[in-house]
Amino acid sequence: MSHPNVIYGDYGDEKVAQSSKIGDIPLGTLMILADGRKFRAAQAGAAALSAGAVLACSAGAPGYGNLAGSGLKASATVTHNLADATDVHVATSLLALTKDLFADGVLNIVGPAASTYIGHMYKVKGNEAAASVGVGGAATIHLYETDPLKVALAPTSCVVSLKKSPYKDMIIYAPNAIIAPPMGVAPVAVSASFYFWCQRSGEASVRQGATVCVVGMQVVNDLTEAGSVALALTAAGSTGRGDVMGYALEGQSASQAIAIYMTLE
């Protein structure tokens, strides 16, 4: 272990939203306030986020969920991806890759099944930009210095996947286009692409849908109104995902914000 990786914030720190990375800390870094509320460092996507909105992570980069059969690259003169390496060379003929798209995400070794490296996951520090250059092109993925490859990865036969941080490019949860479960709530209005703190637990102000919640009852993400919560019993018979967000601490008029005790973390 190198240094503490939990931030203990003051009241009001959770309302920071800015165009640059907060403190240059990795996305997903945990901040805890004195009353126990928990937040994760996050970044908004291409659309602004409203205060009190239930949030989800955005869709993954097209094609990078499973680089089957071409995951790792070696040239005629260089052997890449040896044990203890922190630069992984991923072969791709997929879409162009923007610089640091996968920063603070993960590299997952998917297969093949009978291999010594399957089941390993590595934290991505960043990546170089890569054009869509057809078969034989490669993208360089930088791992954290403390998390190098444990086992050498075989070229061509290795299958890998690259996943963005769930706290990167966050969007308002849309029940008609489910990408992921609710990841938290925006404690302040956030401009597009700005960095902020995504709330995960404790007392939170959350937008309520058309159905009034009941004090002490479980609330879930609303299955009809984007970015809102609803009474769990009301949503149980609906189609779609109904993840428990926490418990209502008050009941207000429909479509207003209510206080809940959030239990996502």
PEKA-V456936 format. One record per backbone hydrogen bond with DSSP energy under -0.5 kcal/mol. NH is the residue of the N-H (numbers start at 0). CO is the residue of the C=O. If there is no record, write none. Layout:
nh = <NH NH>
co = <CO CO>
This chain:
nh = <6 8 8 12 14 15 17 22 23 24 27 28 29 30 31 32 35 37 38 39 40 41 42 43 44 48 51 52 53 54 55 57 63 65 66 67 69 70 72 74 79 80 83 84 87 87 89 89 90 90 91 96 97 99 100 102 103 104 105 106 107 107 108 109 109 110 114 118 119 121 123 124 124 125 127 129 132 136 138 140 140 141 142 142 143 146 148 152 155 156 157 158 159 160 161 162 167 169 170 172 174 176 182 183 184 185 186 186 189 192 193 194 195 196 196 197 197 198 198 199 200 201 203 205 205 206 207 208 211 215 216 218 219 220 221 225 226 227 228 229 231 233 234 235 237 244 245 246 247 248 249 254 255 257 259 260 261 261 262 263 264>
co = <29 6 31 9 11 12 194 20 20 21 40 25 4 38 6 36 32 200 30 197 28 195 166 193 169 189 185 49 226 183 170 167 60 62 159 65 66 157 88 77 77 86 148 81 85 140 87 138 70 88 136 129 95 126 97 99 123 101 162 121 105 160 119 107 158 158 112 108 116 106 104 122 141 141 139 96 130 133 89 87 138 125 85 140 122 143 84 80 71 154 153 110 66 107 63 105 164 42 55 53 172 173 54 54 198 52 184 196 48 44 190 17 41 13 15 39 195 184 196 37 37 261 259 203 257 51 255 228 209 247 213 245 229 242 227 223 172 224 206 219 217 230 230 231 234 218 218 260 216 258 258 208 252 205 203 246 201 259 244 199 199>
